[in-house]
Amino acid sequence: MNQIISITPLLFAIVSAIWIYWHFLIKREGEPGAEIEINVDFVGQQKEKELIEVSAILTNRSFVRHDYHDFQLKVRYLLPNDEVTDGGEKIHYQLNLTRTIDERIDGKCRLFANAAYIDPRLSFRHSYVTFIPAEATFIWVQCKLLFPTKPHRLGWKKEVAMKNTQRLFKVPKEITSPRISDGRGTT
């Protein structure tokens, strides 16, 4: 009986180590597991400007709370006479849109407010209200944010994980009431 009692802490330690190894090193449950969904609400026109609300819904799919920061927003657009060209290697030859709303603020980054943390298994909707020229035909929205992570695997160095997503939207010809675009030009 004394041998069973003396082995119990050892068995508990082995089972605990296997559990930690499985959940945090193999399944990576302690690391960010985020999804970002982007939508654009075309609200209306005012003095040759199209008022829009960009929504980014951040969902934490992991089992732990995650801090995040620098939740950036880029909105680029095409005008009717702009050429449609491929971009360079840096953007993996995707569509090259050179016009951006950041030109109005001397190229500074636009950030969503309220970026701090997200609890496990929750979603949080960030919103950014801005405008594009009324004659714009398409807009391309990119959102990215940074997650500081714990030291990776058995290393000691803290890392930063970046989450990035983008969508292309067709600007409706006429807006009679606020509506949300699904990215395919229909509502």
N, CA and C atoms as an extended XYZ file, in Angstrom:
561
Properties=species:S:1:pos:R:3:atomname:S:1:resname:S:1:resid:I:1 pbc="F F F"
N         0.817       -1.194        0.000 N   MET     1
C         0.000        0.000        0.000 CA  MET     1
C         0.865        1.263        0.000 C   MET     1
N         1.963        1.223        0.761 N   ASN     2
C         2.868        2.369        0.805 CA  ASN     2
C         3.519        2.617       -0.553 C   ASN     2
N         3.738        1.553       -1.328 N   GLN     3
C         4.335        1.728       -2.654 CA  GLN     3
C         3.370        2.454       -3.598 C   GLN     3
N         2.092        2.147       -3.513 N   ILE     4
C         1.098        2.823       -4.349 CA  ILE     4
C         1.027        4.296       -3.990 C   ILE     4
N         1.044        4.601       -2.709 N   ILE     5
C         0.986        6.007       -2.267 CA  ILE     5
C         2.243        6.749       -2.718 C   ILE     5
N         3.396        6.118       -2.699 N   SER     6
C         4.628        6.794       -3.097 CA  SER     6
C         4.721        6.964       -4.627 C   SER     6
N         4.055        6.116       -5.400 N   ILE     7
C         4.075        6.209       -6.870 CA  ILE     7
C         3.049        7.221       -7.386 C   ILE     7
N         2.014        7.505       -6.612 N   THR     8
C         0.920        8.381       -7.046 CA  THR     8
C         1.423        9.751       -7.528 C   THR     8
N         2.282       10.460       -6.798 N   PRO     9
C         2.755       11.758       -7.312 CA  PRO     9
C         3.519       11.635       -8.629 C   PRO     9
N         4.268       10.563       -8.790 N   LEU    10
C         5.007       10.358      -10.030 CA  LEU    10
C         4.042       10.143      -11.202 C   LEU    10
N         3.023        9.304      -10.989 N   LEU    11
C         2.019        9.081      -12.039 CA  LEU    11
C         1.282       10.379      -12.377 C   LEU    11
N         0.936       11.144      -11.354 N   PHE    12
C         0.257       12.427      -11.581 CA  PHE    12
C         1.140       13.363      -12.411 C   PHE    12
N         2.419       13.429      -12.110 N   ALA    13
C         3.346       14.288      -12.852 CA  ALA    13
C         3.468       13.833      -14.308 C   ALA    13
N         3.520       12.528      -14.546 N   ILE    14
C         3.631       12.012      -15.919 CA  ILE    14
C         2.372       12.323      -16.720 C   ILE    14
N         1.212       12.069      -16.123 N   VAL    15
C        -0.053       12.360      -16.812 CA  VAL    15
C        -0.171       13.859      -17.091 C   VAL    15
N         0.198       14.700      -16.133 N   SER    16
C         0.150       16.154      -16.337 CA  SER    16
C         1.074       16.590      -17.466 C   SER    16
N         2.268       16.040      -17.501 N   ALA    17
C         3.219       16.402      -18.557 CA  ALA    17
C         2.690       15.999      -19.930 C   ALA    17
N         2.090       14.815      -20.024 N   ILE    18
C         1.511       14.371      -21.310 CA  ILE    18
C         0.360       15.284      -21.711 C   ILE    18
N        -0.474       15.673      -20.761 N   TRP    19
C        -1.612       16.562      -21.051 CA  TRP    19
C        -1.113       17.912      -21.562 C   TRP    19
N        -0.130       18.488      -20.887 N   ILE    20
C         0.435       19.780      -21.313 CA  ILE    20
C         1.070       19.648      -22.684 C   ILE    20
N         1.840       18.604      -22.891 N   TYR    21
C         2.471       18.385      -24.195 CA  TYR    21
C         1.418       18.288      -25.290 C   TYR    21
N         0.376       17.545      -25.084 N   TRP    22
C        -0.664       17.354      -26.095 CA  TRP    22
C        -1.413       18.657      -26.403 C   TRP    22
N        -1.876       19.352      -25.359 N   HIS    23
C        -2.716       20.526      -25.572 CA  HIS    23
C        -1.947       21.770      -26.013 C   HIS    23
N        -0.765       22.000      -25.481 N   PHE    24
C        -0.077       23.256      -25.759 CA  PHE    24
C         1.040       23.157      -26.775 C   PHE    24
N         1.636       21.979      -26.945 N   LEU    25
C         2.697       21.865      -27.932 CA  LEU    25
C         2.211       21.211      -29.227 C   LEU    25
N         1.329       20.251      -29.141 N   ILE    26
C         0.822       19.591      -30.342 CA  ILE    26
C        -0.407       20.329      -30.892 C   ILE    26
N        -1.436       20.526      -30.069 N   LYS    27
C        -2.666       21.184      -30.536 CA  LYS    27
C        -2.554       22.710      -30.528 C   LYS    27
N        -1.538       23.265      -29.889 N   ARG    28
C        -1.243       24.700      -29.856 CA  ARG    28
C        -2.420       25.532      -29.346 C   ARG    28
N        -3.063       25.081      -28.290 N   GLU    29
C        -4.227       25.779      -27.756 CA  GLU    29
C        -3.887       27.096      -27.077 C   GLU    29
N        -2.644       27.330      -26.732 N   GLY    30
C        -2.262       28.576      -26.097 CA  GLY    30
C        -1.873       29.666      -27.085 C   GLY    30
N        -1.915       29.370      -28.378 N   GLU    31
C        -1.520       30.336      -29.392 CA  GLU    31
C        -2.741       30.986      -30.030 C   GLU    31
N        -2.560       32.162      -30.636 N   PRO    32
C        -3.702       32.841      -31.249 CA  PRO    32
C        -4.359       31.997      -32.327 C   PRO    32
N        -5.661       31.967      -32.285 N   GLY    33
C        -6.451       31.284      -33.306 CA  GLY    33
C        -7.545       32.230      -33.739 C   GLY    33
N        -7.195       33.237      -34.500 N   ALA    34
C        -8.138       34.305      -34.814 CA  ALA    34
C        -8.603       34.247      -36.260 C   ALA    34
N        -9.803       34.732      -36.463 N   GLU    35
C       -10.353       34.938      -37.802 CA  GLU    35
C       -10.807       36.387      -37.883 C   GLU    35
N       -10.628       36.983      -39.051 N   ILE    36
C       -11.089       38.347      -39.278 CA  ILE    36
C       -12.040       38.327      -40.463 C   ILE    36
N       -13.234       38.845      -40.271 N   GLU    37
C       -14.212       38.953      -41.351 CA  GLU    37
C       -14.438       40.437      -41.639 C   GLU    37
N       -14.345       40.815      -42.916 N   ILE    38
C       -14.475       42.223      -43.312 CA  ILE    38
C       -15.796       42.434      -44.055 C   ILE    38
N       -16.472       43.521      -43.715 N   ASN    39
C       -17.665       43.950      -44.449 CA  ASN    39
C       -17.605       45.457      -44.641 C   ASN    39
N       -18.258       45.928      -45.698 N   VAL    40
C       -18.339       47.363      -45.952 CA  VAL    40
C       -19.811       47.734      -46.070 C   VAL    40
N       -20.190       48.764      -45.350 N   ASP    41
C       -21.542       49.303      -45.400 CA  ASP    41
C       -21.465       50.612      -46.193 C   ASP    41
N       -22.086       50.639      -47.381 N   PHE    42
C       -22.118       51.853      -48.196 CA  PHE    42
C       -23.306       52.681      -47.715 C   PHE    42
N       -23.018       53.747      -46.981 N   VAL    43
C       -24.057       54.496      -46.276 CA  VAL    43
C       -24.761       55.500      -47.173 C   VAL    43
N       -24.025       56.285      -47.957 N   GLY    44
C       -24.643       57.285      -48.823 CA  GLY    44
C       -23.614       58.251      -49.374 C   GLY    44
N       -24.108       59.193      -50.177 N   GLN    45
C       -23.218       60.180      -50.795 CA  GLN    45
C       -23.470       61.557      -50.212 C   GLN    45
N       -22.375       62.322      -50.120 N   GLN    46
C       -22.433       63.697      -49.654 CA  GLN    46
C       -21.328       64.475      -50.369 C   GLN    46
N       -21.700       65.449      -51.185 N   LYS    47
C       -20.742       66.304      -51.891 CA  LYS    47
C       -19.655       65.496      -52.594 C   LYS    47
N       -20.037       64.604      -53.459 N   GLU    48
C       -19.131       63.792      -54.275 CA  GLU    48
C       -18.207       62.887      -53.467 C   GLU    48
N       -18.680       62.527      -52.303 N   LYS    49
C       -17.948       61.566      -51.472 CA  LYS    49
C       -18.917       60.457      -51.065 C   LYS    49
N       -18.425       59.226      -51.109 N   GLU    50
C       -19.203       58.055      -50.712 CA  GLU    50
C       -18.852       57.720      -49.272 C   GLU    50
N       -19.813       57.849      -48.360 N   LEU    51
C       -19.574       57.541      -46.959 CA  LEU    51
C       -19.679       56.029      -46.758 C   LEU    51
N       -18.663       55.464      -46.103 N   ILE    52
C       -18.641       54.012      -45.879 CA  ILE    52
C       -18.293       53.715      -44.422 C   ILE    52
N       -18.775       52.562      -43.975 N   GLU    53
C       -18.378       52.042      -42.669 CA  GLU    53
C       -17.749       50.678      -42.904 C   GLU    53
N       -16.487       50.551      -42.538 N   VAL    54
C       -15.774       49.287      -42.664 CA  VAL    54
C       -15.864       48.566      -41.316 C   VAL    54
N       -16.346       47.332      -41.349 N   SER    55
C       -16.454       46.526      -40.141 CA  SER    55
C       -15.483       45.353      -40.235 C   SER    55
N       -14.779       45.124      -39.163 N   ALA    56
C       -13.896       43.956      -39.066 CA  ALA    56
C       -14.309       43.192      -37.816 C   ALA    56
N       -14.794       41.975      -38.025 N   ILE    57
C       -15.223       41.149      -36.905 CA  ILE    57
C       -14.086       40.183      -36.583 C   ILE    57
N       -13.525       40.347      -35.401 N   LEU    58
C       -12.421       39.513      -34.943 CA  LEU    58
C       -12.988       38.413      -34.043 C   LEU    58
N       -12.696       37.167      -34.384 N   THR    59
C       -13.171       36.016      -33.614 CA  THR    59
C       -11.977       35.244      -33.085 C   THR    59
N       -11.981       35.000      -31.774 N   ASN    60
C       -10.921       34.223      -31.131 CA  ASN    60
C       -11.371       32.767      -31.074 C   ASN    60
N       -10.748       31.900      -31.862 N   ARG    61
C       -11.104       30.484      -31.912 CA  ARG    61
C       -10.311       29.642      -30.907 C   ARG    61
N        -9.359       30.264      -30.220 N   SER    62
C        -8.539       29.495      -29.282 CA  SER    62
C        -9.226       29.414      -27.916 C   SER    62
N        -8.541       28.793      -26.966 N   PHE    63
C        -9.098       28.597      -25.636 CA  PHE    63
C        -8.511       29.541      -24.595 C   PHE    63
N        -7.744       30.537      -25.019 N   VAL    64
C        -7.137       31.476      -24.081 CA  VAL    64
C        -7.335       32.909      -24.576 C   VAL    64
N        -7.298       33.852      -23.651 N   ARG    65
C        -7.410       35.275      -23.996 CA  ARG    65
C        -6.146       35.707      -24.717 C   ARG    65
N        -6.316       36.574      -25.719 N   HIS    66
C        -5.160       37.072      -26.451 CA  HIS    66
C        -5.178       38.582      -26.525 C   HIS    66
N        -4.027       39.154      -26.216 N   ASP    67
C        -3.832       40.585      -26.421 CA  ASP    67
C        -3.516       40.798      -27.896 C   ASP    67
N        -3.900       41.957      -28.423 N   TYR    68
C        -3.526       42.305      -29.786 CA  TYR    68
C        -3.413       43.818      -29.879 C   TYR    68
N        -2.694       44.269      -30.897 N   HIS    69
C        -2.482       45.701      -31.062 CA  HIS    69
C        -2.220       46.000      -32.526 C   HIS    69
N        -2.110       47.276      -32.840 N   ASP    70
C        -1.849       47.740      -34.207 CA  ASP    70
C        -2.832       47.134      -35.205 C   ASP    70
N        -4.124       47.222      -34.887 N   PHE    71
C        -5.154       46.702      -35.787 CA  PHE    71
C        -5.333       47.721      -36.910 C   PHE    71
N        -4.639       47.480      -38.022 N   GLN    72
C        -4.552       48.435      -39.124 CA  GLN    72
C        -5.625       48.202      -40.175 C   GLN    72
N        -5.981       49.296      -40.824 N   LEU    73
C        -6.971       49.281      -41.894 CA  LEU    73
C        -6.384       49.985      -43.106 C   LEU    73
N        -6.456       49.331      -44.252 N   LYS    74
C        -6.057       49.936      -45.529 CA  LYS    74
C        -7.257       49.866      -46.457 C   LYS    74
N        -7.615       50.989      -47.045 N   VAL    75
C        -8.687       51.027      -48.041 CA  VAL    75
C        -8.108       51.634      -49.309 C   VAL    75
N        -8.098       50.843      -50.368 N   ARG    76
C        -7.631       51.299      -51.676 CA  ARG    76
C        -8.817       51.276      -52.621 C   ARG    76
N        -8.747       52.052      -53.711 N   TYR    77
C        -9.898       52.121      -54.608 CA  TYR    77
C        -9.464       52.353      -56.045 C   TYR    77
N       -10.383       52.040      -56.951 N   LEU    78
C       -10.211       52.299      -58.383 CA  LEU    78
C       -11.204       53.353      -58.815 C   LEU    78
N       -10.763       54.243      -59.709 N   LEU    79
C       -11.651       55.198      -60.367 CA  LEU    79
C       -11.957       54.671      -61.775 C   LEU    79
N       -13.017       55.156      -62.422 N   PRO    80
C       -13.425       54.589      -63.720 CA  PRO    80
C       -12.318       54.535      -64.777 C   PRO    80
N       -11.413       55.485      -64.804 N   ASN    81
C       -10.383       55.527      -65.838 CA  ASN    81
C        -9.060       54.867      -65.434 C   ASN    81
N        -8.991       54.290      -64.257 N   ASP    82
C        -7.754       53.647      -63.801 CA  ASP    82
C        -7.508       52.348      -64.556 C   ASP    82
N        -6.241       52.076      -64.816 N   GLU    83
C        -5.850       50.820      -65.442 CA  GLU    83
C        -5.890       49.700      -64.401 C   GLU    83
N        -6.254       48.520      -64.840 N   VAL    84
C        -6.218       47.343      -63.971 CA  VAL    84
C        -4.946       46.572      -64.316 C   VAL    84
N        -4.035       46.484      -63.349 N   THR    85
C        -2.743       45.831      -63.577 CA  THR    85
C        -2.396       44.913      -62.417 C   THR    85
N        -1.487       43.986      -62.710 N   ASP    86
C        -0.965       43.120      -61.663 CA  ASP    86
C         0.074       43.877      -60.851 C   ASP    86
N         0.128       43.541      -59.562 N   GLY    87
C         1.143       44.124      -58.702 CA  GLY    87
C         2.440       43.358      -58.808 C   GLY    87
N         3.392       43.758      -58.015 N   GLY    88
C         4.713       43.132      -58.045 CA  GLY    88
C         4.813       41.906      -57.157 C   GLY    88
N         6.027       41.407      -57.076 N   GLU    89
C         6.305       40.209      -56.291 CA  GLU    89
C         5.988       40.422      -54.811 C   GLU    89
N         6.203       41.647      -54.318 N   LYS    90
C         5.961       41.956      -52.905 CA  LYS    90
C         4.520       41.652      -52.500 C   LYS    90
N         3.565       41.879      -53.416 N   ILE    91
C         2.161       41.582      -53.116 CA  ILE    91
C         1.684       40.331      -53.855 C   ILE    91
N         2.623       39.509      -54.257 N   HIS    92
C         2.349       38.211      -54.883 CA  HIS    92
C         1.515       38.342      -56.159 C   HIS    92
N         1.786       39.401      -56.911 N   TYR    93
C         1.182       39.631      -58.228 CA  TYR    93
C        -0.340       39.779      -58.176 C   TYR    93
N        -0.853       40.201      -57.031 N   GLN    94
C        -2.283       40.476      -56.937 CA  GLN    94
C        -2.579       41.825      -57.580 C   GLN    94
N        -3.852       42.142      -57.659 N   LEU    95
C        -4.312       43.397      -58.247 CA  LEU    95
C        -3.592       44.587      -57.621 C   LEU    95
N        -3.125       45.495      -58.460 N   ASN    96
C        -2.394       46.673      -58.001 CA  ASN    96
C        -3.329       47.877      -57.987 C   ASN    96
N        -3.686       48.319      -56.803 N   LEU    97
C        -4.504       49.520      -56.640 CA  LEU    97
C        -3.632       50.576      -55.976 C   LEU    97
N        -3.330       51.636      -56.681 N   THR    98
C        -2.393       52.633      -56.152 CA  THR    98
C        -3.078       53.736      -55.357 C   THR    98
N        -4.358       53.940      -55.570 N   ARG    99
C        -5.068       55.002      -54.835 CA  ARG    99
C        -5.495       54.477      -53.463 C   ARG    99
N        -5.279       55.289      -52.446 N   THR   100
C        -5.634       54.886      -51.083 CA  THR   100
C        -6.189       56.077      -50.306 C   THR   100
N        -7.046       55.786      -49.338 N   ILE   101
C        -7.576       56.870      -48.505 CA  ILE   101
C        -6.495       57.418      -47.578 C   ILE   101
N        -5.389       56.705      -47.427 N   ASP   102
C        -4.298       57.182      -46.575 CA  ASP   102
C        -3.592       58.396      -47.170 C   ASP   102
N        -3.792       58.660      -48.464 N   GLU   103
C        -3.185       59.846      -49.076 CA  GLU   103
C        -3.669       61.122      -48.399 C   GLU   103
N        -4.882       61.095      -47.867 N   ARG   104
C        -5.461       62.276      -47.208 CA  ARG   104
C        -4.785       62.586      -45.881 C   ARG   104
N        -4.098       61.609      -45.301 N   ILE   105
C        -3.438       61.823      -44.005 CA  ILE   105
C        -1.931       61.579      -44.128 C   ILE   105
N        -1.397       61.918      -45.289 N   ASP   106
C         0.041       61.822      -45.560 CA  ASP   106
C         0.604       60.417      -45.370 C   ASP   106
N        -0.173       59.398      -45.723 N   GLY   107
C         0.308       58.024      -45.698 CA  GLY   107
C         0.398       57.380      -44.329 C   GLY   107
N        -0.105       58.038      -43.288 N   LYS   108
C        -0.077       57.444      -41.944 CA  LYS   108
C        -1.021       56.250      -41.887 C   LYS   108
N        -0.764       55.337      -40.952 N   CYS   109
C        -1.622       54.157      -40.777 CA  CYS   109
C        -2.923       54.539      -40.097 C   CYS   109
N        -4.002       53.944      -40.582 N   ARG   110
C        -5.299       54.075      -39.923 CA  ARG   110
C        -5.468       52.854      -39.021 C   ARG   110
N        -5.864       53.102      -37.779 N   LEU   111
C        -6.008       52.027      -36.802 CA  LEU   111
C        -7.436       51.980      -36.273 C   LEU   111
N        -7.936       50.762      -36.070 N   PHE   112
C        -9.203       50.600      -35.381 CA  PHE   112
C        -8.994       50.964      -33.920 C   PHE   112
N       -10.018       51.567      -33.306 N   ALA   113
C        -9.969       51.856      -31.873 CA  ALA   113
C       -10.342       50.591      -31.103 C   ALA   113
N       -10.184       50.610      -29.817 N   ASN   114
C       -10.588       49.529      -28.914 CA  ASN   114
C        -9.790       48.247      -29.105 C   ASN   114
N        -8.611       48.305      -29.668 N   ALA   115
C        -7.797       47.093      -29.819 CA  ALA   115
C        -7.028       46.875      -28.525 C   ALA   115
N        -7.322       45.780      -27.837 N   ALA   116
C        -6.638       45.479      -26.590 CA  ALA   116
C        -6.505       43.973      -26.390 C   ALA   116
N        -7.630       43.300      -26.219 N   TYR   117
C        -7.609       41.852      -26.015 CA  TYR   117
C        -8.935       41.271      -26.481 C   TYR   117
N        -8.944       39.958      -26.672 N   ILE   118
C       -10.182       39.246      -26.976 CA  ILE   118
C       -10.193       37.952      -26.188 C   ILE   118
N       -11.307       37.729      -25.522 N   ASP   119
C       -11.456       36.527      -24.701 CA  ASP   119
C       -11.693       35.305      -25.572 C   ASP   119
N       -11.470       34.115      -25.020 N   PRO   120
C       -11.641       32.892      -25.812 CA  PRO   120
C       -13.078       32.699      -26.287 C   PRO   120
N       -13.177       32.200      -27.527 N   ARG   121
C       -14.457       31.815      -28.129 CA  ARG   121
C       -15.449       32.969      -28.272 C   ARG   121
N       -14.943       34.212      -28.343 N   LEU   122
C       -15.807       35.382      -28.519 CA  LEU   122
C       -15.468       36.099      -29.813 C   LEU   122
N       -16.407       36.929      -30.262 N   SER   123
C       -16.211       37.791      -31.427 CA  SER   123
C       -16.375       39.234      -30.990 C   SER   123
N       -15.629       40.121      -31.644 N   PHE   124
C       -15.742       41.552      -31.367 CA  PHE   124
C       -15.758       42.308      -32.693 C   PHE   124
N       -16.722       43.206      -32.851 N   ARG   125
C       -16.874       43.969      -34.094 CA  ARG   125
C       -16.197       45.324      -33.945 C   ARG   125
N       -15.204       45.574      -34.792 N   HIS   126
C       -14.547       46.870      -34.875 CA  HIS   126
C       -15.163       47.623      -36.050 C   HIS   126
N       -15.285       48.925      -35.915 N   SER   127
C       -15.899       49.724      -36.968 CA  SER   127
C       -15.048       50.955      -37.253 C   SER   127
N       -14.955       51.307      -38.534 N   TYR   128
C       -14.203       52.495      -38.948 CA  TYR   128
C       -15.038       53.221      -40.000 C   TYR   128
N       -15.377       54.485      -39.745 N   VAL   129
C       -16.198       55.273      -40.652 CA  VAL   129
C       -15.291       56.230      -41.419 C   VAL   129
N       -15.408       56.226      -42.747 N   THR   130
C       -14.571       57.067      -43.591 CA  THR   130
C       -15.299       57.340      -44.903 C   THR   130
N       -14.566       57.809      -45.908 N   PHE   131
C       -15.192       58.046      -47.215 CA  PHE   131
C       -14.207       57.739      -48.332 C   PHE   131
N       -14.783       57.501      -49.510 N   ILE   132
C       -14.023       57.328      -50.748 CA  ILE   132
C       -14.639       58.293      -51.759 C   ILE   132
N       -13.958       58.580      -52.858 N   PRO   133
C       -14.574       59.430      -53.883 CA  PRO   133
C       -15.848       58.767      -54.432 C   PRO   133
N       -16.862       59.565      -54.714 N   ALA   134
C       -18.139       59.026      -55.193 CA  ALA   134
C       -17.990       58.292      -56.519 C   ALA   134
N       -17.000       58.663      -57.329 N   GLU   135
C       -16.828       58.003      -58.626 CA  GLU   135
C       -16.044       56.696      -58.541 C   GLU   135
N       -15.616       56.298      -57.354 N   ALA   136
C       -14.892       55.031      -57.193 CA  ALA   136
C       -15.775       53.874      -57.661 C   ALA   136
N       -15.152       52.887      -58.292 N   THR   137
C       -15.897       51.735      -58.807 CA  THR   137
C       -15.694       50.479      -57.964 C   THR   137
N       -14.493       50.310      -57.419 N   PHE   138
C       -14.185       49.165      -56.566 CA  PHE   138
C       -13.342       49.640      -55.397 C   PHE   138
N       -13.486       48.960      -54.273 N   ILE   139
C       -12.591       49.216      -53.148 CA  ILE   139
C       -12.021       47.887      -52.673 C   ILE   139
N       -10.779       47.953      -52.236 N   TRP   140
C       -10.067       46.801      -51.701 CA  TRP   140
C        -9.739       47.140      -50.253 C   TRP   140
N       -10.198       46.300      -49.329 N   VAL   141
C        -9.999       46.549      -47.903 CA  VAL   141
C        -9.072       45.476      -47.345 C   VAL   141
N        -8.060       45.904      -46.628 N   GLN   142
C        -7.138       44.990      -45.967 CA  GLN   142
C        -7.091       45.344      -44.485 C   GLN   142
N        -7.156       44.328      -43.645 N   CYS   143
C        -7.017       44.508      -42.204 CA  CYS   143
C        -5.910       43.584      -41.715 C   CYS   143
N        -5.093       44.105      -40.816 N   LYS   144
C        -4.067       43.256      -40.209 CA  LYS   144
C        -3.832       43.717      -38.783 C   LYS   144
N        -3.451       42.760      -37.951 N   LEU   145
C        -3.177       43.063      -36.554 CA  LEU   145
C        -2.057       42.177      -36.062 C   LEU   145
N        -1.513       42.545      -34.904 N   LEU   146
C        -0.385       41.821      -34.325 CA  LEU   146
C        -0.787       41.208      -32.987 C   LEU   146
N        -0.444       39.927      -32.806 N   PHE   147
C        -0.645       39.207      -31.554 CA  PHE   147
C         0.717       38.940      -30.929 C   PHE   147
N         1.035       39.518      -29.762 N   PRO   148
C         2.248       39.077      -29.084 CA  PRO   148
C         2.001       37.656      -28.574 C   PRO   148
N         2.935       36.752      -28.802 N   THR   149
C         2.746       35.362      -28.387 CA  THR   149
C         3.721       35.006      -27.281 C   THR   149
N         3.457       33.909      -26.658 N   LYS   150
C         4.360       33.376      -25.637 CA  LYS   150
C         5.602       32.838      -26.352 C   LYS   150
N         6.661       32.552      -25.620 N   PRO   151
C         7.826       31.945      -26.277 CA  PRO   151
C         7.407       30.689      -27.041 C   PRO   151
N         7.819       30.614      -28.276 N   HIS   152
C         7.380       29.537      -29.163 CA  HIS   152
C         8.033       28.216      -28.790 C   HIS   152
N         7.195       27.197      -28.674 N   ARG   153
C         7.639       25.846      -28.320 CA  ARG   153
C         8.556       25.901      -27.102 C   ARG   153
N         9.775       25.462      -27.230 N   LEU   154
C        10.671       25.438      -26.085 CA  LEU   154
C        11.644       26.613      -26.079 C   LEU   154
N        11.466       27.567      -26.991 N   GLY   155
C        12.351       28.716      -27.051 CA  GLY   155
C        12.013       29.748      -25.991 C   GLY   155
N        12.891       30.712      -25.803 N   TRP   156
C        12.694       31.745      -24.796 CA  TRP   156
C        12.294       33.073      -25.401 C   TRP   156
N        12.468       33.228      -26.697 N   LYS   157
C        12.211       34.501      -27.360 CA  LYS   157
C        10.713       34.691      -27.599 C   LYS   157
N        10.196       35.851      -27.210 N   LYS   158
C         8.799       36.164      -27.451 CA  LYS   158
C         8.636       36.548      -28.918 C   LYS   158
N         7.570       36.077      -29.546 N   GLU   159
C         7.338       36.340      -30.958 CA  GLU   159
C         6.059       37.136      -31.143 C   GLU   159
N         5.859       37.631      -32.349 N   VAL   160
C         4.645       38.350      -32.702 CA  VAL   160
C         4.040       37.675      -33.917 C   VAL   160
N         2.770       37.303      -33.800 N   ALA   161
C         2.072       36.685      -34.921 CA  ALA   161
C         1.200       37.737      -35.588 C   ALA   161
N         1.234       37.786      -36.921 N   MET   162
C         0.411       38.736      -37.655 CA  MET   162
C        -0.752       37.993      -38.304 C   MET   162
N        -1.936       38.562      -38.163 N   LYS   163
C        -3.117       38.059      -38.857 CA  LYS   163
C        -3.494       39.105      -39.896 C   LYS   163
N        -3.830       38.630      -41.090 N   ASN   164
C        -4.036       39.533      -42.215 CA  ASN   164
C        -5.177       38.981      -43.069 C   ASN   164
N        -6.063       39.855      -43.511 N   THR   165
C        -7.127       39.443      -44.421 CA  THR   165
C        -7.471       40.606      -45.338 C   THR   165
N        -8.085       40.282      -46.476 N   GLN   166
C        -8.442       41.316      -47.445 CA  GLN   166
C        -9.684       40.903      -48.209 C   GLN   166
N       -10.390       41.909      -48.740 N   ARG   167
C       -11.562       41.652      -49.586 CA  ARG   167
C       -11.707       42.785      -50.590 C   ARG   167
N       -12.272       42.424      -51.744 N   LEU   168
C       -12.557       43.385      -52.801 CA  LEU   168
C       -14.069       43.576      -52.877 C   LEU   168
N       -14.513       44.828      -52.936 N   PHE   169
C       -15.938       45.145      -52.984 CA  PHE   169
C       -16.245       46.000      -54.202 C   PHE   169
N       -17.382       45.770      -54.814 N   LYS   170
C       -17.873       46.629      -55.889 CA  LYS   170
C       -18.702       47.728      -55.259 C   LYS   170
N       -18.438       48.965      -55.679 N   VAL   171
C       -19.192       50.095      -55.150 CA  VAL   171
C       -20.524       50.165      -55.892 C   VAL   171
N       -21.648       50.151      -55.175 N   PRO   172
C       -22.949       50.226      -55.842 CA  PRO   172
C       -23.099       51.539      -56.623 C   PRO   172
N       -23.802       51.474      -57.743 N   LYS   173
C       -24.003       52.675      -58.584 CA  LYS   173
C       -24.808       53.735      -57.853 C   LYS   173
N       -25.930       53.340      -57.284 N   GLU   174
C       -26.771       54.280      -56.539 CA  GLU   174
C       -27.066       53.687      -55.182 C   GLU   174
N       -27.084       54.547      -54.211 N   ILE   175
C       -27.384       54.104      -52.867 CA  ILE   175
C       -28.659       54.812      -52.433 C   ILE   175
N       -29.693       54.035      -52.186 N   THR   176
C       -30.952       54.621      -51.748 CA  THR   176
C       -31.135       54.499      -50.244 C   THR   176
N       -30.524       53.488      -49.647 N   SER   177
C       -30.566       53.307      -48.196 CA  SER   177
C       -29.307       52.551      -47.786 C   SER   177
N       -28.910       52.687      -46.533 N   PRO   178
C       -27.713       51.956      -46.105 CA  PRO   178
C       -27.892       50.459      -46.320 C   PRO   178
N       -26.860       49.831      -46.887 N   ARG   179
C       -26.895       48.398      -47.091 CA  ARG   179
C       -25.491       47.844      -47.019 C   ARG   179
N       -25.402       46.597      -46.702 N   ILE   180
C       -24.109       45.943      -46.563 CA  ILE   180
C       -23.807       45.177      -47.830 C   ILE   180
N       -22.626       45.379      -48.363 N   SER   181
C       -22.218       44.638      -49.552 CA  SER   181
C       -21.647       43.302      -49.133 C   SER   181
N       -21.917       42.277      -49.906 N   ASP   182
C       -21.346       40.956      -49.613 CA  ASP   182
C       -20.061       40.721      -50.367 C   ASP   182
N       -19.529       41.746      -51.037 N   GLY   183
C       -18.245       41.630      -51.732 CA  GLY   183
C       -18.381       41.176      -53.176 C   GLY   183
N       -19.551       40.765      -53.607 N   ARG   184
C       -19.754       40.324      -54.974 CA  ARG   184
C       -20.599       41.319      -55.756 C   ARG   184
N       -20.830       42.482      -55.173 N   GLY   185
C       -21.604       43.505      -55.860 CA  GLY   185
C       -23.095       43.377      -55.643 C   GLY   185
N       -23.512       42.411      -54.826 N   THR   186
C       -24.933       42.268      -54.517 CA  THR   186
C       -25.152       42.557      -53.052 C   THR   186
N       -26.373       42.834      -52.691 N   THR   187
C       -26.683       43.108      -51.286 CA  THR   187
C       -27.840       42.270      -50.828 C   THR   187
